[in-house]
């Protein structure tokens, strides 16, 4: 019976996980009114031909090709040319930007639906997924929309520039065109942090109840849930939607995130892009555009319309449907979980199969088991680092992660089984299971008050498992009914938490142990299915049973799987390892530079010093260096246009045409104003001042930079940066098992100098 119960729950978990996978690609000969991944993939192939960092000739050509396609589709298309500014803390970033803006007028608009993506890529990769897949999905969605009746609301397609260097294109568009708008607008932003997986709605604007319901009703395969929204709100990560939310306007972020090892690398190529992910992306864009395009947008954008603000919603997939309910129900659901657990404890105590102190003791030991599982997962990663030291720089994401992830799961199973063995004898099967459900109920209450959109993950499993456990204990002597109640009670935990534990590996790998913690808590709660049979064999003080083979077998499986993972992820031409190397030339000479702590042999040949701080290096890291032959090319040019006691105005250019220029004052300046040649000026004045001004896509005529300072002498380190090492003396191309690292400071030629400005 136990085996059947476990198999039933595994089937529930597998079915739920499969329900959340990306949809099957639709062929190119499908009905014109539906989205076809095959058609969109052809667009990706046409538009991706190597990296296209903002301002580069490749980016300009791609921008013009996208604009031409939107015009051919019947949209009124133009370039929004401006200057974007961004940065964080004491760092400022600025660049001239050219966004593609195309409009399809509505029949009776209440506002605009904005479909957005970015066309630039990082210099280290061609950006097939990030973000040309999104651009192609929007183009194909627009084509499908044109096959149907016209929308009520205006449709705006916004393809932004300079996203990769600080969301600069979107910042400029929001400032110039969205911010002053008096009409409602809802933005659907498409992104990618990998090359496969389902398209998740992972972030929304605050007050997302209306958007969540539209998403659930309009998208054929809706994936994503409110716990992702809560998590992203706590993280420092950004997308273009950040600038929309900063302006107080509504929107959603949709992205696929699997196989992140390819993110920002040469592996982000059309051949690695999943057509299923593009299908999910396009269905989300098309479904949301149609639904939002035909409804009154005023309630969704209170900032523009003056409508009453909405609250957040809890939403998630369960049993093949998307559940949506308002935040006002979060606390009642969490309380329901707590009540169900209290009821289970009372019934167990009345039946004499456990006691309250023993349940509490088992719960405390479960928390110890969670810590042990996290430590085991972290230890697994450290053991793998002993075999592959370079993973310290390139991990925690691997080309073939499944064996390593399965090893972490096996360790979590082993720890849970040891916990069960430790507590079952003195707390009884009912006491151990009740403890597992109790911890979930407490987590449901804690998250209800801190991250309410994630509370459902714990509250519903606690409520169902507590109720199932109560019934199992109450119908003692009727094992079939008791077992059925226990299995049904465990279904929400199997459906919500087991897939979550596995999917967390995509977000964090095995290095931090978070997935292991979730899996141990889940497994402990699922022991409710062992209670009916356990009551027949043992209550408090009974024999331990024959569970010991489980932790032994699981531990052995973890060792074997870890070995397989270490073997199949060895660097090769099919699974290249990231290698960070750049060239720096300053007043002290020429140097090779790398920020890796365990570089591959090819990288290490260029280095001969330990990691240290290099003042001229325009990166945040300590770096290893090695001698290099100087380049016979001019470095950046700085012309002092004016200098007063508290102000310096400089014109900076790169005679060699480097697209990036960085200025680092030796003391914080109060503010900076940047005017790229031919573009509007932008300024930044953070509270604590500026220590770095980074200019991207610098025009041939350069940019004027005005620094406001306190009186006194001022030194400024100026560097120009260009991608690619092919022209550097003694540079030998990487072997096939290596590729450029996904780091903006990698594969850069940096020429630096220092300018002294007297006060």
C-alpha positions in Angstrom: 0.0 0.0 0.0 2.8 2.4 0.8 4.4 1.8 -2.6 1.1 2.5 -4.3 0.7 5.7 -2.4 4.2 6.9 -3.2 3.7 6.0 -6.9 0.4 7.9 -7.0 2.0 11.0 -5.6 4.9 10.8 -8.0 2.4 10.6 -10.8 0.6 13.7 -9.5 4.0 15.6 -9.3 5.0 14.5 -12.8 1.6 15.5 -14.3 1.8 18.9 -12.6 5.4 19.5 -13.9 4.4 18.4 -17.4 1.4 20.7 -17.3 3.9 23.6 -16.8 6.1 22.7 -19.7 6.3 24.8 -22.9 3.7 24.0 -25.6 4.5 22.1 -28.7 5.6 24.3 -31.6 3.0 25.1 -34.2 4.2 24.5 -37.8 4.5 27.2 -40.4 1.5 26.0 -42.5 -0.9 26.4 -39.6 -3.9 28.7 -39.8 -2.8 32.3 -40.3 -4.7 33.5 -37.2 -2.7 31.4 -34.8 0.9 31.9 -33.6 3.5 29.6 -35.2 6.8 29.1 -33.6 8.2 27.8 -36.9 7.4 31.1 -38.5 8.9 33.0 -35.7 12.1 30.8 -35.7 12.6 31.8 -39.3 12.7 35.4 -38.2 15.3 34.6 -35.5 17.4 32.9 -38.2 17.1 35.9 -40.5 17.9 38.6 -37.8 20.6 36.8 -35.8 24.1 36.9 -37.3 26.5 37.4 -34.5 26.6 39.8 -31.5 24.9 43.2 -31.8 25.8 45.4 -28.8 24.0 48.7 -28.7 25.3 51.2 -31.3 27.3 48.7 -33.3 26.8 48.3 -37.1 25.1 45.0 -36.4 22.7 46.6 -34.0 21.9 49.3 -36.5 21.3 46.8 -39.3 19.0 44.7 -37.0 17.1 47.8 -35.9 16.4 48.8 -39.5 15.3 45.3 -40.4 12.9 45.1 -37.5 11.5 48.6 -38.4 11.0 47.5 -42.1 9.1 44.3 -41.0 6.8 46.3 -38.8 6.1 48.8 -41.5 5.4 46.0 -43.9 2.9 44.6 -41.4 0.9 47.8 -41.7 2.1 49.6 -38.5 3.1 53.2 -38.4 6.8 52.9 -37.6 9.4 55.4 -36.4 12.6 55.7 -34.5 12.6 57.2 -31.0 16.1 58.7 -30.9 17.2 60.1 -27.6 19.7 59.6 -24.7 19.2 57.0 -22.0 20.6 57.3 -18.5 20.7 54.7 -15.7 23.0 53.2 -13.2 22.9 52.2 -9.6 24.4 53.6 -6.4 27.4 55.7 -7.3 27.6 54.5 -10.9 26.1 56.3 -13.9 25.5 54.8 -17.4 24.5 56.8 -20.5 24.2 56.1 -24.2 22.5 57.5 -27.3 19.6 55.2 -28.0 17.3 54.4 -31.0 14.2 52.6 -30.1 11.8 51.2 -32.7 8.2 52.3 -32.0 5.4 51.0 -34.2 1.7 51.7 -33.6 -1.5 50.0 -34.8 -4.4 52.3 -34.0 -7.4 50.9 -32.2 -11.1 51.4 -33.1 -12.1 53.1 -29.9 -9.0 53.2 -27.7 -9.2 53.5 -23.9 -5.4 53.4 -23.9 -2.5 51.4 -25.4 -1.2 47.9 -25.1 2.6 47.9 -25.3 4.5 44.8 -26.5 8.1 45.3 -25.7 11.5 43.5 -26.2 15.0 44.7 -26.9 17.1 44.2 -30.0 20.6 44.7 -28.7 22.7 41.8 -27.3 25.8 41.4 -25.2 29.2 41.5 -27.0 29.9 37.9 -25.9 26.9 36.3 -27.6 24.5 36.6 -30.5 21.4 36.9 -28.3 19.1 34.5 -30.2 17.0 34.0 -27.0 18.0 37.2 -25.3 16.2 38.8 -26.8 15.7 38.1 -30.5 13.3 35.3 -29.7 11.1 37.9 -28.0 11.3 40.3 -31.0 10.4 37.4 -33.3 7.5 36.4 -31.1 6.1 39.9 -31.1 6.4 40.2 -34.9 4.6 36.9 -35.4 2.0 37.8 -32.8 1.4 41.1 -34.7 1.0 39.2 -38.0 -1.6 36.9 -36.4 -3.4 39.8 -34.9 -3.7 41.4 -38.3 -5.6 38.3 -39.5 -8.4 38.9 -37.0 -10.7 41.8 -36.2 -9.1 45.1 -35.2 -8.5 45.8 -31.6 -10.3 48.4 -29.6 -7.2 49.8 -28.0 -4.0 51.0 -29.7 -1.2 48.5 -30.0 2.3 49.8 -29.6 5.3 47.6 -30.4 8.4 48.9 -28.7 11.7 47.3 -29.5 14.3 49.0 -27.3 18.0 49.7 -27.6 20.7 49.5 -25.0 18.9 47.1 -22.6 22.0 45.1 -21.9 24.0 48.1 -20.6 21.4 49.4 -18.1 17.9 49.5 -19.6 18.8 52.8 -21.2 16.5 52.6 -24.2 13.4 51.8 -22.1 14.4 54.5 -19.6 14.5 57.1 -22.4 11.1 56.0 -23.9 9.4 56.0 -20.5 10.8 59.4 -19.7 10.0 61.0 -23.1 6.8 59.2 -24.1 5.2 57.1 -21.4 5.7 59.3 -18.4 3.9 62.4 -19.7 1.1 60.3 -21.2 -2.4 61.1 -19.8 -3.9 57.8 -21.0 -3.7 54.3 -19.6 -1.0 51.9 -21.0 -0.2 48.3 -20.0 3.2 46.9 -21.0 3.9 43.3 -21.8 7.7 42.8 -21.7 9.2 39.6 -23.1 12.7 38.4 -22.0 14.9 35.4 -21.6 17.5 34.2 -19.2 18.2 30.9 -20.9 17.4 29.2 -24.2 14.5 26.9 -23.3 11.7 26.2 -20.8 8.1 27.5 -20.4 7.4 31.3 -20.7 6.8 32.3 -17.1 4.9 35.4 -16.1 7.4 36.0 -13.3 6.9 39.7 -12.5 4.0 42.1 -12.4 3.3 45.6 -11.3 1.8 46.1 -7.8 -1.9 45.7 -7.7 -1.9 42.8 -10.2 -5.3 41.3 -9.6 -6.7 42.4 -12.9 -3.6 41.4 -14.8 -3.5 38.0 -13.2 -7.0 37.3 -14.3 -6.4 38.4 -17.8 -3.3 36.2 -17.9 -5.2 33.2 -16.6 -8.0 33.6 -19.1 -6.2 34.8 -22.2 -3.1 32.7 -22.5 -3.5 29.1 -23.8 -0.7 27.7 -21.6 -0.4 30.1 -18.7 2.7 29.4 -16.6 4.2 31.3 -13.7 2.7 32.1 -10.3 2.6 34.8 -7.7 5.5 33.3 -5.7 7.8 34.2 -8.6 6.4 37.8 -8.4 7.3 37.9 -4.7 10.7 36.5 -5.2 11.6 38.9 -8.0 10.5 41.9 -5.9 13.1 40.9 -3.4 15.9 40.4 -5.9 18.2 43.1 -7.4 17.6 41.8 -10.9 16.1 44.1 -13.5 14.5 44.0 -17.0 13.1 46.8 -19.2 9.9 46.5 -17.2 11.7 48.0 -14.2 11.7 51.4 -15.8 7.9 51.1 -16.5 7.3 50.2 -12.9 9.5 53.0 -11.7 7.1 55.4 -13.5 4.2 53.8 -11.6 2.7 52.2 -14.7 1.4 48.7 -15.0 2.9 45.8 -16.8 4.1 42.2 -16.8 7.3 40.4 -17.4 7.3 37.1 -19.3 10.5 35.0 -19.8 11.8 31.5 -20.3 14.8 30.7 -18.1 16.0 27.1 -18.6 19.5 26.2 -19.7 20.9 29.4 -18.2 24.5 28.1 -18.9 24.0 29.5 -22.4 22.9 32.9 -21.2 25.1 35.8 -22.4 27.4 33.4 -24.2 28.1 32.2 -27.7 25.7 29.4 -26.9 22.8 31.8 -27.1 22.6 30.9 -30.8 19.6 30.0 -33.0 20.7 26.3 -33.0 20.2 26.1 -29.2 17.0 28.0 -29.0 13.9 26.0 -28.1 11.0 26.4 -30.6 8.7 25.3 -27.8 9.8 28.3 -25.7 9.2 30.6 -28.6 5.7 29.1 -29.0 5.0 29.8 -25.3 6.4 33.3 -25.7 4.2 34.0 -28.7 1.1 32.6 -27.3 1.5 34.8 -24.2 2.1 37.9 -26.3 -0.8 37.2 -28.7 -3.2 36.2 -25.9 -2.5 39.2 -23.8 -2.5 41.6 -26.7 -6.0 40.3 -27.8 -7.4 40.4 -24.3 -6.0 43.7 -23.2 -6.6 45.1 -26.6 -10.3 44.7 -26.3 -11.0 45.8 -22.7 -11.1 49.1 -20.8 -7.6 49.7 -19.6 -8.5 52.4 -17.1 -8.9 50.0 -14.1 -5.5 48.5 -14.8 -3.7 51.8 -14.8 -4.9 53.9 -11.9 -1.9 56.3 -12.2 -3.2 57.5 -15.6 -6.9 57.0 -15.2 -7.5 57.9 -11.6 -9.3 54.6 -11.1 -9.3 53.0 -7.7 -6.1 50.9 -7.1 -6.4 47.2 -7.2 -4.8 44.7 -4.8 -2.4 41.9 -5.6 -3.7 38.4 -6.4 -2.5 35.0 -5.6 -2.3 32.8 -8.7 -0.9 29.4 -9.6 -1.5 26.3 -11.6 -3.3 23.3 -10.0 -5.0 20.3 -11.7 -4.7 21.8 -15.1 -6.2 25.2 -14.4 -5.0 28.5 -13.1 -6.3 29.4 -9.7 -6.7 33.2 -9.0 -8.0 34.7 -5.8 -7.5 38.1 -4.1 -4.9 38.9 -1.5 -7.7 39.3 1.1 -7.9 35.5 1.2 -4.3 34.9 1.9 -4.6 35.1 5.7 -7.8 33.0 5.8 -6.1 30.3 3.7 -3.1 30.4 6.0 -5.3 30.2 9.0 -7.1 27.2 7.5 -3.8 25.4 7.2 -3.0 26.1 10.9 -6.5 24.9 12.0 -6.1 21.7 10.0 -2.8 20.9 11.7 -4.2 21.7 15.2 -7.1 19.3 14.4 -4.7 16.6 13.3 -2.7 17.0 16.6 -5.8 16.8 18.7 -7.1 13.7 16.9 -3.7 12.0 17.2 -3.5 12.8 20.9 -7.0 11.5 21.5 -6.2 8.3 19.6 -3.1 7.9 21.8 -0.7 7.7 18.8 1.4 10.7 19.8 1.6 13.7 22.1 2.0 17.4 21.6 5.6 17.6 23.0 6.6 14.8 20.7 5.1 16.5 17.6 6.9 19.7 18.5 10.2 17.8 19.1 9.8 16.1 15.7 9.2 19.5 14.1 12.4 20.9 15.6 14.3 17.9 14.4 12.8 18.5 10.9 14.3 22.0 10.9 17.7 20.4 11.8 17.2 18.0 8.9 16.6 21.0 6.6 19.8 22.5 7.7 21.5 19.2 7.2 20.1 18.8 3.6 21.2 22.4 2.7 24.7 21.5 4.1 24.8 18.3 2.1 23.8 20.1 -1.1 26.4 22.7 -0.6 28.9 20.0 0.3 28.0 18.2 -3.0 28.9 21.3 -4.9 32.2 21.7 -3.1 33.0 18.1 -3.8 32.4 18.8 -7.5 34.6 21.8 -7.3 37.4 19.6 -6.1 37.1 17.7 -9.3 36.5 20.8 -11.5 37.9 23.8 -9.7 37.0 26.1 -12.6 33.3 25.6 -11.7 33.9 28.1 -8.9 34.1 30.8 -11.7 31.7 29.3 -14.2 29.0 27.6 -12.0 26.6 26.9 -10.6 24.9 26.2 -14.0 26.0 23.3 -16.1 25.4 22.1 -19.6 24.1 18.8 -18.4 22.7 19.5 -14.9 20.3 16.7 -14.4 22.7 14.1 -12.9 24.0 16.7 -10.4 20.4 17.9 -9.6 19.3 14.3 -9.1 22.3 13.7 -6.8 21.0 16.7 -4.7 17.5 15.2 -4.7 18.9 11.8 -3.5 20.7 13.5 -0.6 17.5 15.3 0.4 15.7 11.9 0.3 18.5 10.4 2.5 18.3 13.2 5.0 14.5 12.9 5.2 14.6 9.2 5.6 17.1 9.6 8.5 14.8 12.1 10.1 11.9 9.7 9.8 13.9 6.9 11.4 15.0 9.2 14.2 11.6 10.4 15.2 9.2 7.6 14.2 10.1 5.4 17.2 9.5 8.0 19.9 6.9 10.2 18.2 5.1 7.6 16.1 4.2 7.7 12.4 1.4 10.1 13.2 3.6 12.4 15.2 6.3 12.5 12.5 3.9 13.3 9.8 2.1 15.9 11.9 5.4 17.6 12.5 6.0 17.8 8.8 2.6 19.4 8.2 3.0 21.7 11.2 6.2 23.2 9.7 4.3 23.9 6.4 1.5 25.6 8.3 3.9 27.8 10.2 5.6 28.7 6.9 2.2 29.5 5.5 1.5 32.0 8.3 5.0 33.5 8.1 4.8 34.1 4.4 1.3 35.4 4.6 2.8 38.3 6.5 6.0 38.8 4.6 5.5 37.5 1.0 1.8 36.9 0.7 1.9 35.8 -3.0 4.0 32.8 -1.9 1.9 31.7 1.1 -0.2 29.4 -1.0 2.8 27.1 -1.5 2.6 26.1 2.2 -0.9 27.0 3.4 -2.8 24.8 0.9 -0.6 21.7 1.4 -0.8 22.2 5.1 -4.6 22.5 5.0 -5.1 19.5 2.8 -2.5 17.3 4.5 -3.8 18.2 8.0 -7.4 17.4 6.9 -6.3 14.1 5.4 -4.3 13.2 8.4 -7.2 13.9 10.7 -9.5 11.7 8.7 -6.9 8.9 8.6 -6.6 8.9 12.3 -10.3 9.3 13.0 -11.3 6.2 10.9 -8.8 3.9 12.5 -9.7 0.3 11.7 -10.7 1.2 8.1 -7.3 1.1 6.3 -8.7 1.7 2.8 -10.5 4.8 3.8 -7.6 6.0 5.9 -5.1 5.5 3.1 -7.4 7.2 0.5 -7.8 10.2 2.9 -4.0 10.4 3.4 -3.2 10.3 -0.3 -5.8 12.9 -1.2 -4.6 15.1 1.6 -1.0 14.9 0.2 -2.0 15.8 -3.4 -1.5 19.6 -3.0 2.0 19.1 -1.5 2.9 16.7 -4.3 1.4 19.1 -7.0 2.8 22.4 -5.7 6.0 21.7 -3.8 7.7 18.8 -5.6 7.8 20.6 -9.0 8.9 23.7 -7.2 11.8 21.9 -5.6 13.0 20.6 -8.9 12.4 23.9 -10.8 14.4 25.8 -8.2 17.5 24.1 -9.5 17.0 26.2 -12.7 17.2 29.4 -10.7 20.0 28.6 -8.2 21.7 25.3 -9.2 22.8 23.1 -6.3 25.3 25.4 -4.8 23.1 27.2 -2.3 20.9 24.3 -1.1 17.6 26.1 -1.4 16.0 23.3 -3.6 17.1 20.7 -1.1 15.4 22.6 1.8 12.1 22.7 -0.1 12.4 19.0 -1.0 13.0 17.9 2.6 10.0 19.9 3.9 7.9 18.4 1.1 9.0 14.9 1.7 8.4 15.2 5.4 4.8 16.5 4.8 4.2 13.6 2.3 4.9 11.1 5.1 1.2 11.5 5.9 0.6 8.6 3.4 2.7 6.3 5.7 0.5 6.9 8.7 -2.4 4.4 8.1 0.0 1.5 7.7 2.3 2.8 10.3 -0.5 2.8 12.8 -1.0 -0.9 12.3 2.7 -1.6 12.9 3.8 0.9 15.5 2.6 3.8 17.5 4.8 5.6 20.1 7.6 3.3 21.2 7.1 0.8 18.5 9.9 -0.9 16.5 11.7 1.3 13.9 10.7 -0.7 10.9 12.7 -1.5 7.8 13.2 2.0 6.4 17.0 2.0 6.8 17.7 0.8 3.2 16.2 4.1 1.9 18.8 6.5 3.2 21.6 4.1 2.4 20.4 3.6 -1.2 19.7 7.3 -1.6 23.2 8.2 -0.4 24.8 5.7 -2.7 22.7 7.0 -5.6 23.9 10.5 -4.8 27.5 9.5 -5.0 27.0 7.7 -8.4 25.0 10.5 -9.8 27.5 13.1 -8.7 30.2 11.1 -10.5 28.1 11.0 -13.6 27.5 14.7 -13.4 31.2 15.4 -13.0 32.0 13.2 -16.0 29.4 14.4 -18.5 30.1 18.1 -17.7 33.8 18.0 -18.4 34.8 20.8 -20.8 34.5 19.8 -24.5 33.7 21.4 -27.8 30.0 20.5 -27.2 30.1 21.8 -23.6 32.6 24.7 -23.6 33.8 26.3 -20.4 33.7 30.0 -19.8 37.1 31.8 -20.0 37.5 35.4 -18.9 40.4 37.3 -20.4 40.9 41.0 -21.3 43.7 43.4 -22.3 44.5 46.5 -20.3 47.0 49.2 -21.3 47.6 52.1 -18.9 50.4 54.4 -17.8 52.2 51.4 -16.2 52.3 49.3 -19.4 50.2 46.5 -21.0 48.7 43.6 -19.1 46.5 40.6 -19.6 43.7 40.6 -17.1 41.3 37.9 -15.7 38.9 37.9 -12.8 38.8 34.0 -12.6 40.1 32.3 -9.5 40.7 29.0 -11.2 41.4 29.8 -14.9 41.7 27.1 -17.5 45.2 26.3 -18.7 44.7 28.4 -21.8 43.7 31.4 -19.7 46.4 30.8 -17.1 49.2 31.0 -19.6 48.6 34.8 -19.9 48.7 35.4 -16.1 51.5 35.4 -13.5 50.2 37.4 -10.5 47.7 36.7 -7.7 44.4 38.5 -7.7 44.8 42.2 -6.7 43.1 45.5 -7.2 44.2 47.3 -10.4 43.2 50.9 -10.3 43.0 51.4 -14.1 40.8 48.3 -14.5 37.2 49.4 -15.1 35.6 46.4 -13.4 34.4 45.8 -9.8 36.7 42.8 -9.2 40.2 42.1 -8.0 42.0 40.6 -11.0 45.0 38.5 -11.9 47.3 40.0 -14.5 50.2 39.1 -16.7 52.6 41.0 -19.0 51.5 41.8 -22.6 52.9 43.6 -25.6 51.6 47.2 -25.9 49.2 48.1 -28.7 50.4 50.8 -31.0 47.1 52.6 -31.1 46.0 55.9 -29.4 44.0 55.7 -26.2 41.1 58.0 -25.2 41.3 61.7 -25.8 40.2 64.2 -23.2 39.7 67.9 -24.0 39.1 70.2 -21.1 36.5 72.7 -22.3 36.2 74.6 -19.1 37.3 74.3 -15.5 36.2 76.3 -12.4 36.5 75.6 -8.7 33.4 73.4 -8.6 32.9 72.4 -12.2 34.8 70.6 -15.0 33.5 70.3 -18.6 35.3 67.6 -20.7 34.9 66.3 -24.2 35.9 62.7 -24.4 36.5 60.8 -27.6 38.1 57.5 -28.7 40.4 58.1 -31.7 40.4 54.3 -32.4 36.6 54.2 -32.4 36.0 52.3 -29.2 32.3 52.2 -28.4 32.7 52.5 -24.6 34.4 55.2 -22.4 34.6 55.1 -18.6 35.4 58.0 -16.4 36.4 57.4 -12.7 37.0 60.5 -10.6 39.4 59.9 -7.7 36.7 61.4 -5.4 33.0 61.3 -5.7 31.5 64.1 -7.8 28.2 65.7 -6.9 26.6 65.2 -10.3 27.3 64.6 -13.9 25.7 65.6 -17.1 26.5 63.7 -20.3 25.7 65.0 -23.8 26.6 62.5 -26.6 27.3 64.3 -29.9 24.0 65.1 -31.6 21.8 63.8 -28.7 20.0 65.4 -25.7 21.9 65.8 -22.4 21.1 63.5 -19.4 22.1 64.0 -15.8 22.6 62.0 -12.6 23.0 63.2 -9.1 22.8 60.4 -6.5 22.7 61.3 -2.8 26.2 59.9 -2.2 27.7 61.3 -5.4 29.2 59.5 -8.4 32.4 57.5 -8.7 31.9 56.1 -12.2 30.4 57.4 -15.4 30.2 54.8 -18.1 29.4 55.9 -21.7 28.1 53.3 -24.2 27.8 53.6 -28.0 29.9 56.7 -28.0 29.6 58.6 -31.3 32.7 59.3 -33.4 32.5 62.9 -32.3 32.5 61.8 -28.6 30.5 63.2 -25.7 30.7 66.2 -23.5 30.8 65.4 -19.8 30.2 68.0 -17.1 31.3 67.1 -13.6 30.1 69.1 -10.6 32.6 68.8 -7.7 33.6 70.2 -4.4 36.4 72.8 -4.9 39.9 71.4 -5.2 42.1 69.3 -7.5 40.4 66.4 -9.3 41.9 63.4 -11.0 40.0 61.4 -13.5 40.9 57.9 -14.8 39.6 57.7 -18.3 39.5 54.4 -20.3 38.0 53.5 -23.7 36.8 49.9 -24.2 36.2 47.8 -27.3 35.1 44.2 -27.6 37.3 41.5 -29.1 40.9 40.4 -28.6 41.8 39.3 -32.1 44.0 42.2 -32.9 46.1 42.0 -29.7 49.7 40.8 -30.0 50.3 37.2 -28.8 46.6 36.5 -28.6 45.8 32.9 -29.6 42.2 31.9 -30.2 40.6 29.8 -27.5 40.6 26.0 -27.9 37.2 24.5 -28.7 36.5 23.5 -25.1 36.6 27.2 -24.0 34.5 30.2 -24.9 34.3 33.8 -23.8 32.8 34.3 -20.3 29.3 35.9 -19.9 30.9 39.0 -18.3 30.7 42.5 -19.6 34.4 43.0 -18.7 35.6 39.9 -20.6 37.2 40.0 -24.1 37.7 43.7 -23.9 40.6 45.9 -25.0 40.9 48.7 -22.4 43.2 51.6 -23.0 43.4 53.8 -19.9 45.0 57.1 -18.9 44.8 59.6 -16.1 43.9 63.3 -16.4 44.6 65.8 -13.6 42.3 68.8 -13.3 43.6 71.6 -11.1 41.0 73.3 -9.0 
